[in-house]
Amino acid sequence: MNINLALAPLVSLIAGILILIMPRLLNYIVAIYLILIGLIGLFGAGRLTI
């Protein structure tokens, strides 16, 4: 059984929920999100197979 999990949408969902819960963290969440998306793009780990 293969489960394909895309990382970018998952990270976006978590970041959105955190911003809704704690709006003060917006700058940190955006910075971490951009760093993670950049790393995912550089290393080509856009999809994990579990």
N, CA, C and O atoms as a Tripos MOL2 file, in Angstrom:
@<TRIPOS>MOLECULE
protein
  200   199    50     0     0
PROTEIN
NO_CHARGES

@<TRIPOS>ATOM
      1 N           0.8390   -1.1770    0.0000 N.3       1 MET1
      2 CA          0.0000    0.0000    0.0000 C.3       1 MET1
      3 C           0.8800    1.2350    0.0000 C.2       1 MET1
      4 O           1.7310    1.3920    0.8750 O.2       1 MET1
      5 N           0.6820    2.1110   -0.9740 N.am      2 ASN2
      6 CA          1.4540    3.3440   -1.0720 C.3       2 ASN2
      7 C           0.5850    4.5370   -0.7070 C.2       2 ASN2
      8 O          -0.5480    4.6610   -1.1740 O.2       2 ASN2
      9 N           1.1170    5.4010    0.1200 N.am      3 ILE3
     10 CA          0.4440    6.6470    0.4620 C.3       3 ILE3
     11 C           1.3470    7.7760    0.0120 C.2       3 ILE3
     12 O           2.4670    7.9090    0.5040 O.2       3 ILE3
     13 N           0.8750    8.5920   -0.9170 N.am      4 ASN4
     14 CA          1.6660    9.7220   -1.3770 C.3       4 ASN4
     15 C           1.3140   10.9430   -0.5440 C.2       4 ASN4
     16 O           0.1450   11.3100   -0.4220 O.2       4 ASN4
     17 N           2.3260   11.5620    0.0240 N.am      5 LEU5
     18 CA          2.1180   12.7070    0.8920 C.3       5 LEU5
     19 C           2.9270   13.8720    0.3460 C.2       5 LEU5
     20 O           4.1560   13.8200    0.3230 O.2       5 LEU5
     21 N           2.2440   14.9230   -0.0930 N.am      6 ALA6
     22 CA          2.9230   16.1110   -0.5790 C.3       6 ALA6
     23 C           3.2290   17.0060    0.6180 C.2       6 ALA6
     24 O           2.3400   17.3020    1.4160 O.2       6 ALA6
     25 N           4.4670   17.4320    0.7430 N.am      7 LEU7
     26 CA          4.8860   18.1950    1.9090 C.3       7 LEU7
     27 C           4.4220   19.6430    1.8900 C.2       7 LEU7
     28 O           4.0280   20.1720    2.9300 O.2       7 LEU7
     29 N           4.4570   20.2920    0.7470 N.am      8 ALA8
     30 CA          4.1150   21.7140    0.6790 C.3       8 ALA8
     31 C           2.6940   22.0030    1.1590 C.2       8 ALA8
     32 O           2.5130   22.9130    1.9680 O.2       8 ALA8
     33 N           1.6780   21.2690    0.6990 N.am      9 PRO9
     34 CA          0.3270   21.5490    1.1980 C.3       9 PRO9
     35 C           0.1780   21.2580    2.6950 C.2       9 PRO9
     36 O          -0.5590   21.9550    3.3930 O.2       9 PRO9
     37 N           0.8710   20.2390    3.1800 N.am     10 LEU10
     38 CA          0.8090   19.9070    4.5980 C.3      10 LEU10
     39 C           1.4260   21.0160    5.4450 C.2      10 LEU10
     40 O           0.8640   21.4010    6.4700 O.2      10 LEU10
     41 N           2.5700   21.5270    5.0230 N.am     11 VAL11
     42 CA          3.2230   22.6280    5.7350 C.3      11 VAL11
     43 C           2.3410   23.8680    5.6890 C.2      11 VAL11
     44 O           2.2300   24.5810    6.6870 O.2      11 VAL11
     45 N           1.7160   24.1350    4.5540 N.am     12 SER12
     46 CA          0.8220   25.2890    4.4230 C.3      12 SER12
     47 C          -0.3660   25.1780    5.3690 C.2      12 SER12
     48 O          -0.7510   26.1590    6.0050 O.2      12 SER12
     49 N          -0.9390   24.0050    5.4620 N.am     13 LEU13
     50 CA         -2.0800   23.7900    6.3410 C.3      13 LEU13
     51 C          -1.7020   24.0220    7.7990 C.2      13 LEU13
     52 O          -2.4260   24.7010    8.5270 O.2      13 LEU13
     53 N          -0.5940   23.4730    8.2190 N.am     14 ILE14
     54 CA         -0.1380   23.6600    9.6030 C.3      14 ILE14
     55 C           0.1520   25.1290    9.8760 C.2      14 ILE14
     56 O          -0.2160   25.6430   10.9320 O.2      14 ILE14
     57 N           0.8050   25.8080    8.9440 N.am     15 ALA15
     58 CA          1.1150   27.2270    9.1310 C.3      15 ALA15
     59 C          -0.1730   28.0500    9.2300 C.2      15 ALA15
     60 O          -0.2650   28.9530   10.0610 O.2      15 ALA15
     61 N          -1.1500   27.7520    8.4040 N.am     16 GLY16
     62 CA         -2.4230   28.4770    8.4480 C.3      16 GLY16
     63 C          -3.1450   28.2910    9.7700 C.2      16 GLY16
     64 O          -3.6970   29.2440   10.3200 O.2      16 GLY16
     65 N          -3.1430   27.0800   10.2760 N.am     17 ILE17
     66 CA         -3.7890   26.8100   11.5610 C.3      17 ILE17
     67 C          -3.0760   27.5530   12.6780 C.2      17 ILE17
     68 O          -3.7240   28.1340   13.5490 O.2      17 ILE17
     69 N          -1.7510   27.5400   12.6630 N.am     18 LEU18
     70 CA         -0.9950   28.2460   13.7050 C.3      18 LEU18
     71 C          -1.2350   29.7460   13.6550 C.2      18 LEU18
     72 O          -1.3130   30.3960   14.6980 O.2      18 LEU18
     73 N          -1.3530   30.3040   12.4520 N.am     19 ILE19
     74 CA         -1.6190   31.7440   12.3240 C.3      19 ILE19
     75 C          -3.0060   32.0690   12.8710 C.2      19 ILE19
     76 O          -3.1890   33.1030   13.5130 O.2      19 ILE19
     77 N          -3.9770   31.2020   12.6240 N.am     20 LEU20
     78 CA         -5.3150   31.4360   13.1640 C.3      20 LEU20
     79 C          -5.3280   31.3800   14.6880 C.2      20 LEU20
     80 O          -6.0190   32.1620   15.3400 O.2      20 LEU20
     81 N          -4.5600   30.4530   15.2460 N.am     21 ILE21
     82 CA         -4.5440   30.2890   16.6990 C.3      21 ILE21
     83 C          -3.7470   31.4050   17.3720 C.2      21 ILE21
     84 O          -4.1840   31.9620   18.3790 O.2      21 ILE21
     85 N          -2.5910   31.7300   16.8230 N.am     22 MET22
     86 CA         -1.7010   32.7150   17.4290 C.3      22 MET22
     87 C          -1.2120   33.7010   16.3790 C.2      22 MET22
     88 O          -0.1270   33.5140   15.8280 O.2      22 MET22
     89 N          -1.9870   34.7540   16.0860 N.am     23 PRO23
     90 CA         -1.6160   35.6930   15.0210 C.3      23 PRO23
     91 C          -0.2730   36.3980   15.2550 C.2      23 PRO23
     92 O           0.3440   36.8600   14.2950 O.2      23 PRO23
     93 N           0.1890   36.4910   16.4920 N.am     24 ARG24
     94 CA          1.4750   37.1450   16.7530 C.3      24 ARG24
     95 C           2.6500   36.3940   16.1220 C.2      24 ARG24
     96 O           3.7030   36.9810   15.8760 O.2      24 ARG24
     97 N           2.4720   35.1090   15.8650 N.am     25 LEU25
     98 CA          3.5490   34.3000   15.3120 C.3      25 LEU25
     99 C           3.6720   34.4130   13.7960 C.2      25 LEU25
    100 O           4.4560   33.6880   13.1830 O.2      25 LEU25
    101 N           2.9110   35.3100   13.1910 N.am     26 LEU26
    102 CA          2.8540   35.3820   11.7300 C.3      26 LEU26
    103 C           4.2370   35.5100   11.0920 C.2      26 LEU26
    104 O           4.5480   34.7840   10.1480 O.2      26 LEU26
    105 N           5.0720   36.4250   11.5950 N.am     27 ASN27
    106 CA          6.3960   36.6170   10.9920 C.3      27 ASN27
    107 C           7.2400   35.3530   11.0590 C.2      27 ASN27
    108 O           7.8880   34.9820   10.0810 O.2      27 ASN27
    109 N           7.2330   34.6940   12.2100 N.am     28 TYR28
    110 CA          8.0360   33.4780   12.3680 C.3      28 TYR28
    111 C           7.5010   32.3410   11.5010 C.2      28 TYR28
    112 O           8.2690   31.6050   10.8800 O.2      28 TYR28
    113 N           6.1860   32.2080   11.4660 N.am     29 ILE29
    114 CA          5.5900   31.1250   10.6780 C.3      29 ILE29
    115 C           5.8680   31.3200    9.1910 C.2      29 ILE29
    116 O           6.1840   30.3620    8.4860 O.2      29 ILE29
    117 N           5.7500   32.5550    8.7150 N.am     30 VAL30
    118 CA          6.0310   32.8250    7.2960 C.3      30 VAL30
    119 C           7.4960   32.5490    6.9830 C.2      30 VAL30
    120 O           7.8130   31.9580    5.9510 O.2      30 VAL30
    121 N           8.3810   32.9730    7.8660 N.am     31 ALA31
    122 CA          9.8140   32.7390    7.6410 C.3      31 ALA31
    123 C          10.1240   31.2450    7.6100 C.2      31 ALA31
    124 O          10.8290   30.7760    6.7170 O.2      31 ALA31
    125 N           9.6050   30.5010    8.5750 N.am     32 ILE32
    126 CA          9.8540   29.0560    8.6130 C.3      32 ILE32
    127 C           9.2470   28.3790    7.3950 C.2      32 ILE32
    128 O           9.8570   27.4810    6.8130 O.2      32 ILE32
    129 N           8.0420   28.8060    7.0030 N.am     33 TYR33
    130 CA          7.3910   28.2290    5.8280 C.3      33 TYR33
    131 C           8.2450   28.4380    4.5750 C.2      33 TYR33
    132 O           8.4600   27.5080    3.7980 O.2      33 TYR33
    133 N           8.7250   29.6570    4.3920 N.am     34 LEU34
    134 CA          9.5390   29.9390    3.2080 C.3      34 LEU34
    135 C          10.8260   29.1360    3.2030 C.2      34 LEU34
    136 O          11.2450   28.6470    2.1540 O.2      34 LEU34
    137 N          11.4540   28.9940    4.3510 N.am     35 ILE35
    138 CA         12.6750   28.1970    4.4520 C.3      35 ILE35
    139 C          12.3790   26.7390    4.1110 C.2      35 ILE35
    140 O          13.1190   26.1200    3.3460 O.2      35 ILE35
    141 N          11.3060   26.1880    4.6720 N.am     36 LEU36
    142 CA         10.9660   24.7850    4.3960 C.3      36 LEU36
    143 C          10.6360   24.5550    2.9320 C.2      36 LEU36
    144 O          11.0780   23.5670    2.3470 O.2      36 LEU36
    145 N           9.8630   25.4540    2.3290 N.am     37 ILE37
    146 CA          9.5230   25.3040    0.9130 C.3      37 ILE37
    147 C          10.7810   25.3950    0.0490 C.2      37 ILE37
    148 O          10.9220   24.6670   -0.9330 O.2      37 ILE37
    149 N          11.6870   26.2910    0.4220 N.am     38 GLY38
    150 CA         12.9490   26.4000   -0.3100 C.3      38 GLY38
    151 C          13.7740   25.1260   -0.2160 C.2      38 GLY38
    152 O          14.3330   24.6650   -1.2110 O.2      38 GLY38
    153 N          13.8470   24.5580    0.9840 N.am     39 LEU39
    154 CA         14.6040   23.3130    1.1630 C.3      39 LEU39
    155 C          13.9550   22.1560    0.4170 C.2      39 LEU39
    156 O          14.6450   21.3310   -0.1810 O.2      39 LEU39
    157 N          12.6300   22.0970    0.4530 N.am     40 ILE40
    158 CA         11.9230   21.0470   -0.2850 C.3      40 ILE40
    159 C          12.2040   21.1750   -1.7790 C.2      40 ILE40
    160 O          12.4280   20.1760   -2.4630 O.2      40 ILE40
    161 N          12.1920   22.3960   -2.2780 N.am     41 GLY41
    162 CA         12.4700   22.6190   -3.7020 C.3      41 GLY41
    163 C          13.9050   22.2760   -4.0790 C.2      41 GLY41
    164 O          14.1520   21.6960   -5.1360 O.2      41 GLY41
    165 N          14.8490   22.6350   -3.2170 N.am     42 LEU42
    166 CA         16.2560   22.3710   -3.5160 C.3      42 LEU42
    167 C          16.5900   20.8860   -3.5110 C.2      42 LEU42
    168 O          17.3120   20.4010   -4.3820 O.2      42 LEU42
    169 N          16.0690   20.1820   -2.5430 N.am     43 PHE43
    170 CA         16.4330   18.7770   -2.4070 C.3      43 PHE43
    171 C          15.4740   17.8320   -3.1080 C.2      43 PHE43
    172 O          15.6700   16.6170   -3.0790 O.2      43 PHE43
    173 N          14.4370   18.3730   -3.7390 N.am     44 GLY44
    174 CA         13.5370   17.5450   -4.5370 C.3      44 GLY44
    175 C          12.6950   16.5740   -3.7180 C.2      44 GLY44
    176 O          12.2840   15.5310   -4.2280 O.2      44 GLY44
    177 N          12.4360   16.9010   -2.4690 N.am     45 ALA45
    178 CA         11.6400   16.0110   -1.6150 C.3      45 ALA45
    179 C          10.1920   16.4660   -1.6020 C.2      45 ALA45
    180 O           9.5610   16.4990   -0.5450 O.2      45 ALA45
    181 N           9.6650   16.8140   -2.7500 N.am     46 GLY46
    182 CA          8.2960   17.3030   -2.8240 C.3      46 GLY46
    183 C           7.2640   16.2380   -2.5060 C.2      46 GLY46
    184 O           6.1460   16.5500   -2.0950 O.2      46 GLY46
    185 N           7.6380   14.9830   -2.6960 N.am     47 ARG47
    186 CA          6.7150   13.8880   -2.4000 C.3      47 ARG47
    187 C           7.4410   12.7900   -1.6440 C.2      47 ARG47
    188 O           8.5390   12.3750   -2.0150 O.2      47 ARG47
    189 N           6.8150   12.3370   -0.5970 N.am     48 LEU48
    190 CA          7.3340   11.1950    0.1610 C.3      48 LEU48
    191 C           6.4210   10.0060   -0.0770 C.2      48 LEU48
    192 O           5.2010   10.1650   -0.1320 O.2      48 LEU48
    193 N           6.9800    8.8400   -0.2150 N.am     49 THR49
    194 CA          6.1860    7.6350   -0.3250 C.3      49 THR49
    195 C           6.3160    6.8530    0.9660 C.2      49 THR49
    196 O           7.4030    6.4350    1.3630 O.2      49 THR49
    197 N           5.1900    6.6730    1.6010 N.am     50 ILE50
    198 CA          5.1830    5.9610    2.8900 C.3      50 ILE50
    199 C           4.5200    4.6160    2.6960 C.2      50 ILE50
    200 O           4.4020    3.8440    3.6480 O.2      50 ILE50
@<TRIPOS>BOND
     1     1     2 1
     2     2     3 1
     3     3     4 2
     4     3     5 am
     5     5     6 1
     6     6     7 1
     7     7     8 2
     8     7     9 am
     9     9    10 1
    10    10    11 1
    11    11    12 2
    12    11    13 am
    13    13    14 1
    14    14    15 1
    15    15    16 2
    16    15    17 am
    17    17    18 1
    18    18    19 1
    19    19    20 2
    20    19    21 am
    21    21    22 1
    22    22    23 1
    23    23    24 2
    24    23    25 am
    25    25    26 1
    26    26    27 1
    27    27    28 2
    28    27    29 am
    29    29    30 1
    30    30    31 1
    31    31    32 2
    32    31    33 am
    33    33    34 1
    34    34    35 1
    35    35    36 2
    36    35    37 am
    37    37    38 1
    38    38    39 1
    39    39    40 2
    40    39    41 am
    41    41    42 1
    42    42    43 1
    43    43    44 2
    44    43    45 am
    45    45    46 1
    46    46    47 1
    47    47    48 2
    48    47    49 am
    49    49    50 1
    50    50    51 1
    51    51    52 2
    52    51    53 am
    53    53    54 1
    54    54    55 1
    55    55    56 2
    56    55    57 am
    57    57    58 1
    58    58    59 1
    59    59    60 2
    60    59    61 am
    61    61    62 1
    62    62    63 1
    63    63    64 2
    64    63    65 am
    65    65    66 1
    66    66    67 1
    67    67    68 2
    68    67    69 am
    69    69    70 1
    70    70    71 1
    71    71    72 2
    72    71    73 am
    73    73    74 1
    74    74    75 1
    75    75    76 2
    76    75    77 am
    77    77    78 1
    78    78    79 1
    79    79    80 2
    80    79    81 am
    81    81    82 1
    82    82    83 1
    83    83    84 2
    84    83    85 am
    85    85    86 1
    86    86    87 1
    87    87    88 2
    88    87    89 am
    89    89    90 1
    90    90    91 1
    91    91    92 2
    92    91    93 am
    93    93    94 1
    94    94    95 1
    95    95    96 2
    96    95    97 am
    97    97    98 1
    98    98    99 1
    99    99   100 2
   100    99   101 am
   101   101   102 1
   102   102   103 1
   103   103   104 2
   104   103   105 am
   105   105   106 1
   106   106   107 1
   107   107   108 2
   108   107   109 am
   109   109   110 1
   110   110   111 1
   111   111   112 2
   112   111   113 am
   113   113   114 1
   114   114   115 1
   115   115   116 2
   116   115   117 am
   117   117   118 1
   118   118   119 1
   119   119   120 2
   120   119   121 am
   121   121   122 1
   122   122   123 1
   123   123   124 2
   124   123   125 am
   125   125   126 1
   126   126   127 1
   127   127   128 2
   128   127   129 am
   129   129   130 1
   130   130   131 1
   131   131   132 2
   132   131   133 am
   133   133   134 1
   134   134   135 1
   135   135   136 2
   136   135   137 am
   137   137   138 1
   138   138   139 1
   139   139   140 2
   140   139   141 am
   141   141   142 1
   142   142   143 1
   143   143   144 2
   144   143   145 am
   145   145   146 1
   146   146   147 1
   147   147   148 2
   148   147   149 am
   149   149   150 1
   150   150   151 1
   151   151   152 2
   152   151   153 am
   153   153   154 1
   154   154   155 1
   155   155   156 2
   156   155   157 am
   157   157   158 1
   158   158   159 1
   159   159   160 2
   160   159   161 am
   161   161   162 1
   162   162   163 1
   163   163   164 2
   164   163   165 am
   165   165   166 1
   166   166   167 1
   167   167   168 2
   168   167   169 am
   169   169   170 1
   170   170   171 1
   171   171   172 2
   172   171   173 am
   173   173   174 1
   174   174   175 1
   175   175   176 2
   176   175   177 am
   177   177   178 1
   178   178   179 1
   179   179   180 2
   180   179   181 am
   181   181   182 1
   182   182   183 1
   183   183   184 2
   184   183   185 am
   185   185   186 1
   186   186   187 1
   187   187   188 2
   188   187   189 am
   189   189   190 1
   190   190   191 1
   191   191   192 2
   192   191   193 am
   193   193   194 1
   194   194   195 1
   195   195   196 2
   196   195   197 am
   197   197   198 1
   198   198   199 1
   199   199   200 2
@<TRIPOS>SUBSTRUCTURE
     1 MET1         2 RESIDUE 1 A MET
     2 ASN2         6 RESIDUE 1 A ASN
     3 ILE3        10 RESIDUE 1 A ILE
     4 ASN4        14 RESIDUE 1 A ASN
     5 LEU5        18 RESIDUE 1 A LEU
     6 ALA6        22 RESIDUE 1 A ALA
     7 LEU7        26 RESIDUE 1 A LEU
     8 ALA8        30 RESIDUE 1 A ALA
     9 PRO9        34 RESIDUE 1 A PRO
    10 LEU10       38 RESIDUE 1 A LEU
    11 VAL11       42 RESIDUE 1 A VAL
    12 SER12       46 RESIDUE 1 A SER
    13 LEU13       50 RESIDUE 1 A LEU
    14 ILE14       54 RESIDUE 1 A ILE
    15 ALA15       58 RESIDUE 1 A ALA
    16 GLY16       62 RESIDUE 1 A GLY
    17 ILE17       66 RESIDUE 1 A ILE
    18 LEU18       70 RESIDUE 1 A LEU
    19 ILE19       74 RESIDUE 1 A ILE
    20 LEU20       78 RESIDUE 1 A LEU
    21 ILE21       82 RESIDUE 1 A ILE
    22 MET22       86 RESIDUE 1 A MET
    23 PRO23       90 RESIDUE 1 A PRO
    24 ARG24       94 RESIDUE 1 A ARG
    25 LEU25       98 RESIDUE 1 A LEU
    26 LEU26      102 RESIDUE 1 A LEU
    27 ASN27      106 RESIDUE 1 A ASN
    28 TYR28      110 RESIDUE 1 A TYR
    29 ILE29      114 RESIDUE 1 A ILE
    30 VAL30      118 RESIDUE 1 A VAL
    31 ALA31      122 RESIDUE 1 A ALA
    32 ILE32      126 RESIDUE 1 A ILE
    33 TYR33      130 RESIDUE 1 A TYR
    34 LEU34      134 RESIDUE 1 A LEU
    35 ILE35      138 RESIDUE 1 A ILE
    36 LEU36      142 RESIDUE 1 A LEU
    37 ILE37      146 RESIDUE 1 A ILE
    38 GLY38      150 RESIDUE 1 A GLY
    39 LEU39      154 RESIDUE 1 A LEU
    40 ILE40      158 RESIDUE 1 A ILE
    41 GLY41      162 RESIDUE 1 A GLY
    42 LEU42      166 RESIDUE 1 A LEU
    43 PHE43      170 RESIDUE 1 A PHE
    44 GLY44      174 RESIDUE 1 A GLY
    45 ALA45      178 RESIDUE 1 A ALA
    46 GLY46      182 RESIDUE 1 A GLY
    47 ARG47      186 RESIDUE 1 A ARG
    48 LEU48      190 RESIDUE 1 A LEU
    49 THR49      194 RESIDUE 1 A THR
    50 ILE50      198 RESIDUE 1 A ILE
